Every structure is written in C-alpha cells, then in structure tokens.
Amino acid sequence: KLHDFHAIMPVSAQRGDGLDALLKVAGELLPEGQAMFDADDFTDRSERFLAAEYIRETLLRQLGDELPYGLAVEIERFEAEDNLRRIAACVRVRGGGHAGIVIGQGGQVLKVVG
C-alpha cells in the first residue's frame, strides 16, 4: 500500500527457486543503453582496494567468533611485477586488547593470513 510495486517476486537463494521469473521481469523493466564497462571488467575497484578487502575477509574467516569490532586494513605499499604482487598492509583494530586477537598466539593468525 505504501508503494506501487510492479511485482512481488518470491525467490529462494538457497534452492534457486524463482530466479528465472525474477530475471525475466527485471529484464523487461530495465532500460536499454550503452554498456558502462567493458565485458572483461569485473569491478570498478583498484587492485589495492581488492587486496585490502581480501586480507580483511581472510581475517574475518580466521577469527570467527573472536572477531574484534572495528577491524580495518590499509595498504601501505603495493608493488606489481608481472604476476607477482608485493603488498605491505597495516591491520587496524579499535581496541588495544584486540591487537592480540588479530595477531594470534605466536603470530599464528597473521601467518595464516599472510
């Protein structure tokens, strides 16, 4: 009642139900136009950004329930040589006691992430 929706599309991400119908309806509603990106472009983000996100994601997976609030990764140095990337990153946490969680006993968490 609050908005004039074109359709209500029940979809199950787990089973994949309703995706074909959703894509059909969405395709009919989207305007045609020039492509904004080349077909090979998979993102508009830089390699530096992706490296920081990859490190952050790996930390989140490693830390699980011990995850400290306010975890950020900053790329300090990024060097590209052919297929090799040399990356120096700074992992920042909000609380001083959280650094030990991110480092892990004997540096184990950082070794895995590295």
N, C-alpha and C positions, 0 to 999 in steps of 0.2 A: 504493500500500500504506500510505502514511502518513496518508491521509485518505480518508474515504468520500465521494468526489465524486458528484454527481448525474449529471453527464455530462461528456464531453470534447468540446468543440466546436471543430473546426479552422476557422479564419477567415483570410481573406486581406484585409488592409486595402488592399493595392494593387489587387486585382481586385474586391474586394467579395464574394468567394465566402463562403458560409456565414452571411451576416448574417441572412437571413430565419429560418433554423433557430435561430440564437443568440437572436434576439429572441423567437421563439415559446417556447423553453424558459425563458428568463429571465422572460417574462411569466407563465408558469404558476407559477413559483416565488415571485414577489414577492407580498407580502401586500397586500390591498386596504385602502384607508384614505383619509382626507381629504387633499386636496392641501395641501402645506406652503406653497406660494407661489401667487400669482395667475397666471393664464395669461399676462399681459403681462410678468411679471417674468422677466428673462433672467439675473439674477445677484443674489446677496445682498451684493455688494460696493458700496462707495460710488463716486461719480464720481471722487473724489480718488484712490482706490486704482487705478481703471481708468486714469486719466491717467498715474499713475506707471508702471504696467505698460506702457502704450502707448509712453511715452518710452523705457523700458528696452528693450523689444522693438525699437524703431526703431534704437537704438544698437547692439544686438547684430547686427542685419542690416547696418548700415553698417560695423561694424568687422570682421566676418568672422573671419579667422584672427588678426587683431591683437588680438582681444578680451582685455582685461585681466581678470585674476582678481579677484573681489570688487567687482563693479560694482553700485551701488545708486542708486535715485532716490528723493529725498524731496521731497514737495510742500510748499513753504513758504507759498505763497499760492494760493488758488483762489477766484475770483470768477465768479459766474454771473449774466449779464444776458440774459434771453430765450434766444436760441440761441447766444449768444457766451460763450466761456469764456476768462478771462484767468488764466493759470497761471504761477506762478514756481516753478521746480523747481531743486533742488540735486542735481547728479550727483556721487556719491562713489565714489572708487576707493581700493583698498587701498594701492598703492604710489605714491610721489610721482612716479616716472617715467611712470606710467600716465596721468596727467592730460593730458600732451601727446598721447597716442594718442587719447584721447576728444575733445580739442579739435580736433585735426587741424591741418594746415598752414594758417595764416591763419584758423583757426576754421572751416574748411570742414565738418568733421563736425557741429559744433554748428549751423551754418547749415542743413544739410540736415535735421537732426532738428527744429530749430525750425520 
